[in-house]
Amino acid sequence: MSQRRANEIDKVISIISDILVKKEAQQKEVNPVLWNKIKEIWAAFDRPTMPTVQLHFCSNMAPLVPNERARIIASLKPLRYISFYEHTIDTNL
């Protein structure tokens, strides 16, 4: 696995974790548009009904290599309300 792709996987895992623990310090780490979206996500999770989340990885190149895919799936496993989908140029949406 390339270091660049590994770093991108780490970023996704990290931001999902930070969002779910409501890490206020994120405001200094992300751009204003993303910060507003994070606050919208927090508001959705504060509602009485738990939302479902769909995480879509889209690529016009090769799919994730098996160990990258396994890392994402393992990190999401405890979060039953998050579904993971992967799309490449060869898959139908």
C-alpha positions in Angstrom: 0.0 0.0 0.0 1.3 3.4 -0.8 2.0 5.8 2.1 -0.3 8.4 0.5 -3.2 6.0 0.4 -2.6 4.9 3.9 -2.6 8.5 5.1 -5.9 9.1 3.4 -7.4 6.1 5.1 -6.1 7.3 8.4 -7.6 10.8 7.8 -11.0 9.2 7.2 -10.9 7.1 10.3 -9.6 10.0 12.3 -12.3 12.5 11.3 -15.1 9.9 11.8 -13.8 9.3 15.3 -13.4 13.0 16.0 -17.0 13.7 14.8 -18.4 11.0 16.9 -16.7 12.2 20.1 -17.7 15.8 19.3 -14.1 17.1 19.4 -14.5 20.8 19.5 -10.9 21.4 18.6 -11.8 20.2 15.0 -12.9 23.8 14.3 -9.3 24.8 14.1 -8.3 21.8 12.0 -10.9 22.0 9.2 -12.2 24.6 6.8 -15.4 26.5 7.7 -17.6 24.6 5.2 -16.6 21.3 6.7 -17.0 22.7 10.2 -20.6 23.6 9.5 -21.3 20.1 8.1 -19.8 18.6 11.2 -22.1 20.7 13.4 -25.0 19.5 11.3 -23.9 15.9 11.9 -23.8 16.6 15.6 -27.3 18.1 15.5 -28.6 15.0 13.7 -27.1 12.7 16.3 -28.7 14.8 19.1 -32.2 14.0 17.8 -34.2 11.3 19.5 -34.0 8.9 16.5 -30.5 7.7 15.6 -29.6 8.5 12.0 -28.1 6.0 9.6 -24.9 7.0 7.9 -23.7 5.8 4.5 -20.0 6.2 3.9 -19.2 6.0 0.1 -15.7 5.7 -1.2 -15.7 6.7 -4.9 -12.7 6.3 -7.2 -12.2 6.5 -11.0 -9.2 4.3 -10.5 -8.5 1.0 -8.7 -10.5 -0.1 -5.7 -9.0 -0.1 -2.2 -6.5 -2.9 -1.7 -7.7 -5.6 0.7 -5.8 -4.4 3.8 -7.0 -0.8 3.3 -10.6 -2.0 2.9 -10.3 -4.2 6.0 -9.0 -1.2 8.1 -12.0 0.9 7.2 -14.4 -1.9 7.8 -12.8 -2.8 11.1 -12.9 0.8 12.3 -16.6 1.1 11.5 -17.6 -2.3 12.8 -18.6 -1.1 16.3 -20.7 1.7 14.7 -23.7 -0.4 13.5 -25.4 2.7 12.1 -22.7 3.4 9.5 -22.7 1.4 6.3 -19.7 1.4 4.0 -19.9 1.3 0.2 -17.1 1.4 -2.4 -17.5 2.5 -6.0 -15.0 2.5 -8.8 -15.2 3.3 -12.4 -16.2 -0.3 -13.0 -19.1 -0.5 -10.5 -22.6 0.7 -11.0 -23.9 3.2 -8.5 
